[in-house]
Amino acid sequence: MIEPATLDARRLAFDDAAAVQEHFHAHGWTDGLPVVPPTPDAVGACLDWALLDPDHLIGVEPVRQRAVTAEKVAINAVMAGCLPMHFPVVVTAVTAMLAEPFLLHGATASTGGCGLLVIVNGPIRREIGMSPTFNAVGPSDRASTSVGRSLRLVLGNVLDVRPGDIDRSTLGHPGKISYCIAEDEEHTPWSAIAAERLGDPDVSAVTVMAAMGPRQVMNEWTTDPAEILDTYVAEIRANMRHYSIWAGNYAIVVPPQLRAHFDAAGWSKADVRAYVFEHARIHRREWADCGKANAIGDKGDREYAALTAPDDLLVIAAGGPAGGFGAVIPPWLGAKSRAVTVPIGACVDC
């Protein structure tokens, strides 16, 4: 059991809960929303649950060499509303975002304004009460919202990623508050994202992706998987015209009503990825249709693919049971930042 006296963080005392909120807001320690006071007992409970010492090094931010310890992450997880049982997911997500392929500094300092998409797989989803169905890409449940929010607070309070400081986002998007999805593994024959990326069908894991806001699509007029994917592809191609032409990790969210048509036709996630890889392409001359003619030059006939390879596409089974809706989640900036998957409970620096 973690004794409060072993924690290194500076102690503050307040007369009431309102004073806590005002002090934290005044010092820029929040995301604009109220926080849960990170008492020594609450922080210690998170560390106990994850079997981590306060000074355990979760990772180092690669560019500025900022050390991120378990105690610092636990403080921000408590502030975000996490229970101790949520903390291993938070630790794993932080581990993943500190991995060099993720390019954390670039993603969080860019004017592009991406958020940190978190996808959770495996038995831990059920253990902590994550809901992969209704409102899957929104505030669906306490665990998802708190885990996603905890990353934003870690960025701000440990790595100084605050608006106008490290964070230079021109606009940003609401996913920068919390952007966490549990995959609906129980209602699909598809393999989970973590199982595909790690090779273990039973693993609990977290995947992080530097992601722009979700772009909702709809197709209720066909049962043909190719035609359904044409709707997703059209949105991906629109993103390549309007935002970034560069290939990278895209994610698509496929709810049950659309998944049923893929299941009936025997389409796997690999089939979906192969189709999108083949069809999600534009020619640079198409930029003339959206006000970017001056950037075409002599490259008008050059073809650009949304994915560098089929496996770049993250296919997420999630969403409510009815409605022919789906979502495309574009990458922040092509292949500069890569999605990273880490199993929960893994020690990456042992």
C-alpha positions as CSV (number, residue, x, y, z in Angstrom):
1,M,0.0,0.0,0.0
2,I,1.3,3.4,-1.0
3,E,1.7,5.6,2.1
4,P,0.8,9.3,1.5
5,A,4.1,10.3,3.0
6,T,6.0,8.6,0.1
7,L,4.4,10.9,-2.5
8,D,6.6,13.7,-3.8
9,A,4.0,16.2,-5.0
10,R,3.6,19.5,-3.2
11,R,0.7,19.6,-0.7
12,L,-2.0,22.3,-0.7
13,A,-4.7,22.9,1.8
14,F,-8.1,24.5,1.1
15,D,-11.1,25.5,3.2
16,D,-13.7,24.0,0.8
17,A,-14.3,22.3,-2.5
18,A,-15.0,25.6,-4.3
19,A,-11.6,27.0,-3.3
20,V,-9.9,23.9,-4.8
21,Q,-11.6,24.5,-8.2
22,E,-10.8,28.2,-8.3
23,H,-7.2,27.7,-7.3
24,F,-6.7,25.0,-10.0
25,H,-8.5,27.1,-12.6
26,A,-6.4,30.1,-11.8
27,H,-3.2,28.2,-12.2
28,G,-4.1,26.7,-15.5
29,W,-4.2,23.1,-14.1
30,T,-7.5,22.2,-15.6
31,D,-9.1,21.9,-19.1
32,G,-11.8,24.4,-18.2
33,L,-13.9,21.8,-16.4
34,P,-14.1,21.1,-12.7
35,V,-11.7,18.5,-11.4
36,V,-11.7,15.9,-8.6
37,P,-9.2,17.0,-5.9
38,P,-6.2,14.7,-6.1
39,T,-5.9,13.8,-2.4
40,P,-2.9,11.7,-1.3
41,D,-5.3,8.8,-0.6
42,A,-6.9,9.0,-4.0
43,V,-3.6,9.2,-5.8
44,G,-2.2,6.3,-3.7
45,A,-5.2,4.2,-4.5
46,C,-4.5,4.5,-8.2
47,L,-0.9,3.6,-7.7
48,D,-1.8,0.6,-5.5
49,W,-4.2,-0.7,-8.1
50,A,-1.6,-0.6,-10.8
51,L,1.2,-1.9,-8.5
52,L,3.4,1.1,-9.3
53,D,5.7,3.0,-7.0
54,P,5.2,6.8,-7.2
55,D,8.6,7.3,-8.8
56,H,8.1,4.6,-11.4
57,L,9.2,6.0,-14.8
58,I,6.4,5.5,-17.3
59,G,8.4,7.2,-20.0
60,V,10.3,10.2,-21.3
61,E,8.9,12.8,-23.7
62,P,11.4,12.3,-26.6
63,V,11.9,15.9,-27.7
64,R,12.2,17.8,-24.5
65,Q,13.3,14.8,-22.4
66,R,10.5,15.4,-19.8
67,A,10.3,12.5,-17.4
68,V,6.7,11.2,-16.7
69,T,6.3,9.3,-13.5
70,A,3.5,7.2,-12.2
71,E,2.7,9.7,-9.4
72,K,2.3,12.6,-11.9
73,V,0.0,10.5,-14.1
74,A,-2.0,9.3,-11.1
75,I,-2.6,12.9,-9.9
76,N,-4.0,13.9,-13.3
77,A,-6.0,10.7,-13.6
78,V,-7.8,11.4,-10.3
79,M,-8.4,15.0,-11.4
80,A,-10.0,13.7,-14.6
81,G,-12.4,11.6,-12.6
82,C,-10.7,8.2,-12.9
83,L,-11.3,5.4,-10.4
84,P,-8.3,3.3,-9.4
85,M,-9.5,0.5,-11.7
86,H,-9.2,2.9,-14.7
87,F,-5.6,3.7,-13.9
88,P,-3.8,0.8,-15.7
89,V,-5.6,2.0,-19.0
90,V,-4.3,5.5,-18.4
91,V,-0.8,4.4,-17.7
92,T,-0.8,2.3,-20.9
93,A,-2.2,5.1,-23.0
94,V,0.5,7.5,-21.7
95,T,3.2,4.8,-22.4
96,A,1.9,4.5,-26.0
97,M,1.8,8.3,-26.6
98,L,5.4,8.7,-25.4
99,A,6.6,6.1,-27.9
100,E,8.8,7.8,-30.6
101,P,6.7,6.7,-33.6
102,F,3.7,8.6,-32.2
103,L,5.6,11.9,-32.4
104,L,3.9,13.4,-29.4
105,H,5.6,16.8,-29.5
106,G,4.7,17.4,-33.2
107,A,1.2,16.3,-32.7
108,T,0.5,18.4,-29.7
109,A,2.4,21.5,-30.8
110,S,1.1,21.7,-34.3
111,T,-1.3,24.4,-35.5
112,G,-3.4,21.5,-36.9
113,G,-5.0,20.9,-33.6
114,C,-5.4,17.1,-33.4
115,G,-6.6,15.1,-30.4
116,L,-5.3,11.9,-28.9
117,L,-7.7,9.1,-30.0
118,V,-7.6,6.1,-27.6
119,I,-9.0,2.7,-28.6
120,V,-9.3,0.1,-25.8
121,N,-9.5,-3.6,-26.5
122,G,-9.7,-6.8,-24.4
123,P,-11.4,-8.0,-21.2
124,I,-10.5,-4.8,-19.3
125,R,-13.3,-2.9,-21.2
126,R,-15.9,-4.9,-19.4
127,E,-14.0,-4.9,-16.1
128,I,-14.1,-1.1,-15.9
129,G,-17.5,-0.6,-17.5
130,M,-16.6,0.8,-20.9
131,S,-19.6,1.0,-23.3
132,P,-18.8,0.3,-27.0
133,T,-22.4,0.8,-28.2
134,F,-24.5,3.9,-27.9
135,N,-22.7,7.2,-28.4
136,A,-19.5,5.3,-28.8
137,V,-17.5,8.3,-30.2
138,G,-19.0,10.7,-27.6
139,P,-19.4,10.7,-23.8
140,S,-20.6,7.1,-23.6
141,D,-19.6,6.1,-20.0
142,R,-17.5,7.2,-17.0
143,A,-14.4,5.1,-17.8
144,S,-14.1,6.2,-21.4
145,T,-14.6,9.9,-20.7
146,S,-12.3,9.9,-17.7
147,V,-9.5,8.0,-19.4
148,G,-9.6,10.2,-22.4
149,R,-9.7,13.3,-20.3
150,S,-6.8,12.2,-18.1
151,L,-4.4,12.3,-21.1
152,R,-5.3,15.9,-21.8
153,L,-4.6,16.8,-18.2
154,V,-1.3,14.9,-18.3
155,L,-0.3,16.8,-21.4
156,G,-1.1,20.2,-19.8
157,N,0.2,19.6,-16.3
158,V,3.2,17.4,-17.0
159,L,4.3,18.5,-20.5
160,D,3.0,22.1,-20.6
161,V,0.8,21.4,-23.6
162,R,-1.6,24.2,-22.9
163,P,-3.3,26.5,-25.5
164,G,-0.9,29.3,-26.4
165,D,2.0,27.5,-24.8
166,I,3.2,24.3,-26.4
167,D,-0.3,23.8,-27.9
168,R,-0.5,26.1,-30.9
169,S,-3.8,24.8,-32.3
170,T,-5.5,27.2,-34.6
171,L,-8.9,25.6,-33.9
172,G,-8.6,22.2,-32.2
173,H,-11.7,20.0,-31.8
174,P,-13.9,18.6,-29.0
175,G,-11.9,15.4,-29.0
176,K,-9.1,17.3,-27.4
177,I,-11.1,17.1,-24.1
178,S,-11.6,13.4,-24.3
179,Y,-11.4,11.0,-27.2
180,C,-11.7,7.4,-26.0
181,I,-13.5,4.4,-27.7
182,A,-14.0,0.9,-26.6
183,E,-14.2,-1.6,-29.4
184,D,-17.4,-3.8,-29.5
185,E,-15.7,-7.2,-29.6
186,E,-18.8,-9.1,-28.3
187,H,-21.0,-8.4,-31.3
188,T,-18.8,-9.0,-34.3
189,P,-16.8,-11.9,-35.7
190,W,-14.0,-9.4,-36.6
191,S,-10.8,-9.6,-34.8
192,A,-10.1,-6.7,-32.4
193,I,-7.6,-4.1,-33.4
194,A,-5.2,-5.0,-30.6
195,A,-5.4,-8.7,-31.5
196,E,-4.5,-7.9,-35.1
197,R,-1.7,-5.6,-34.2
198,L,-0.2,-7.6,-31.3
199,G,-1.1,-11.2,-32.4
200,D,-2.9,-12.1,-29.2
201,P,-6.7,-12.6,-29.3
202,D,-7.1,-12.3,-25.5
203,V,-4.9,-9.3,-24.8
204,S,-6.1,-6.1,-23.1
205,A,-4.4,-3.2,-24.9
206,V,-4.6,0.4,-25.8
207,T,-4.0,2.0,-29.2
208,V,-3.4,5.7,-29.5
209,M,-3.6,7.8,-32.7
210,A,-3.1,11.5,-33.4
211,A,-6.5,12.2,-34.8
212,M,-8.7,14.9,-36.2
213,G,-12.4,15.1,-35.3
214,P,-14.8,12.3,-36.4
215,R,-16.6,12.9,-39.7
216,Q,-20.0,11.1,-39.7
217,V,-21.2,9.3,-42.8
218,M,-24.5,7.5,-43.6
219,N,-25.6,4.9,-46.1
220,E,-28.9,3.0,-45.5
221,W,-29.6,2.4,-49.2
222,T,-27.5,-0.7,-49.9
223,T,-26.4,-4.0,-48.4
224,D,-23.3,-4.3,-50.7
225,P,-20.1,-3.9,-48.6
226,A,-18.3,-2.3,-51.5
227,E,-21.0,0.4,-51.8
228,I,-21.0,1.0,-48.1
229,L,-17.2,1.4,-48.2
230,D,-17.6,3.8,-51.1
231,T,-19.3,6.1,-48.7
232,Y,-16.4,5.9,-46.3
233,V,-13.9,6.3,-49.1
234,A,-15.7,9.4,-50.4
235,E,-15.3,11.0,-47.0
236,I,-11.6,10.0,-46.8
237,R,-11.1,11.5,-50.3
238,A,-12.9,14.7,-49.2
239,N,-10.5,15.0,-46.3
240,M,-7.6,14.6,-48.7
241,R,-8.9,17.5,-50.7
242,H,-10.0,19.8,-47.9
243,Y,-7.4,19.1,-45.2
244,S,-4.3,16.9,-45.9
245,I,-3.4,14.9,-49.0
246,W,-0.7,12.9,-47.2
247,A,-1.1,9.2,-46.4
248,G,-1.3,8.0,-42.8
249,N,-3.3,6.1,-40.2
250,Y,-7.0,6.6,-40.9
251,A,-9.6,5.0,-38.6
252,I,-13.2,4.1,-39.6
253,V,-15.9,3.3,-37.1
254,V,-18.4,0.7,-38.3
255,P,-21.6,0.2,-36.2
256,P,-23.8,-3.0,-36.1
257,Q,-26.3,-2.1,-38.8
258,L,-23.5,-1.7,-41.3
259,R,-21.4,-4.5,-39.9
260,A,-24.3,-6.9,-40.5
261,H,-23.9,-6.5,-44.2
262,F,-20.2,-7.2,-44.1
263,D,-20.8,-10.2,-41.9
264,A,-23.5,-11.6,-44.3
265,A,-21.1,-11.2,-47.2
266,G,-18.2,-12.7,-45.3
267,W,-16.0,-9.6,-45.4
268,S,-13.2,-9.5,-42.8
269,K,-11.4,-6.5,-41.6
270,A,-8.6,-7.4,-43.9
271,D,-11.0,-7.2,-46.8
272,V,-12.2,-3.8,-45.7
273,R,-8.7,-2.5,-45.4
274,A,-7.7,-3.8,-48.8
275,Y,-10.8,-2.1,-50.5
276,V,-10.1,1.2,-48.8
277,F,-6.4,1.1,-49.7
278,E,-7.3,0.5,-53.3
279,H,-10.0,3.1,-53.7
280,A,-9.1,6.0,-51.2
281,R,-7.0,7.9,-53.7
282,I,-7.1,11.3,-55.4
283,H,-5.2,13.1,-58.1
284,R,-3.7,16.4,-57.1
285,R,-5.6,18.2,-59.8
286,E,-8.8,17.7,-57.7
287,W,-7.5,20.4,-55.5
288,A,-8.8,22.9,-58.1
289,D,-12.3,21.9,-57.1
290,C,-11.8,23.3,-53.6
291,G,-9.9,26.5,-54.0
292,K,-6.4,25.1,-54.0
293,A,-5.5,25.4,-57.7
294,N,-2.4,27.4,-56.9
295,A,-0.9,24.4,-55.1
296,I,-1.2,22.0,-58.0
297,G,1.7,23.1,-60.1
298,D,3.0,20.4,-62.4
299,K,1.8,17.6,-60.1
300,G,-1.9,17.5,-61.3
301,D,-1.7,14.0,-62.6
302,R,0.1,12.6,-59.6
303,E,-2.0,10.1,-57.6
304,Y,-2.0,10.2,-53.8
305,A,-3.2,7.3,-51.6
306,A,-4.8,7.8,-48.2
307,L,-2.9,4.8,-46.8
308,T,0.7,3.8,-47.3
309,A,-0.4,0.2,-46.8
310,P,-3.7,-1.6,-46.0
311,D,-2.7,-2.1,-42.4
312,D,-2.6,1.7,-41.9
313,L,-6.4,1.6,-41.6
314,L,-7.8,1.1,-38.1
315,V,-11.2,-0.6,-38.5
316,I,-13.2,-0.1,-35.2
317,A,-16.3,-2.1,-34.5
318,A,-18.4,0.2,-32.3
319,G,-21.7,2.1,-32.1
320,G,-25.4,1.8,-31.3
321,P,-27.5,-1.1,-32.7
322,A,-29.6,0.9,-35.2
323,G,-28.8,3.4,-37.9
324,G,-26.8,3.2,-41.1
325,F,-24.2,5.6,-39.7
326,G,-20.4,5.4,-39.6
327,A,-17.5,7.7,-39.0
328,V,-14.1,8.5,-40.6
329,I,-11.4,9.7,-38.3
330,P,-8.6,11.3,-40.2
331,P,-5.0,11.4,-39.1
332,W,-3.3,14.6,-37.9
333,L,-0.6,14.8,-40.6
334,G,0.0,11.8,-42.8
335,A,2.6,9.3,-41.7
336,K,4.6,11.6,-39.5
337,S,2.8,10.3,-36.5
338,R,2.0,6.6,-36.3
339,A,-0.7,4.8,-34.3
340,V,0.9,2.9,-31.4
341,T,-0.5,-0.2,-29.6
342,V,0.7,-1.3,-26.2
343,P,-0.7,-4.2,-24.1
344,I,-2.0,-3.2,-20.7
345,G,0.4,-4.3,-17.9
346,A,3.4,-4.5,-20.1
347,C,6.7,-3.2,-18.8
348,V,8.4,-1.6,-21.8
349,D,11.6,-0.4,-20.1
350,C,12.3,-3.5,-17.9
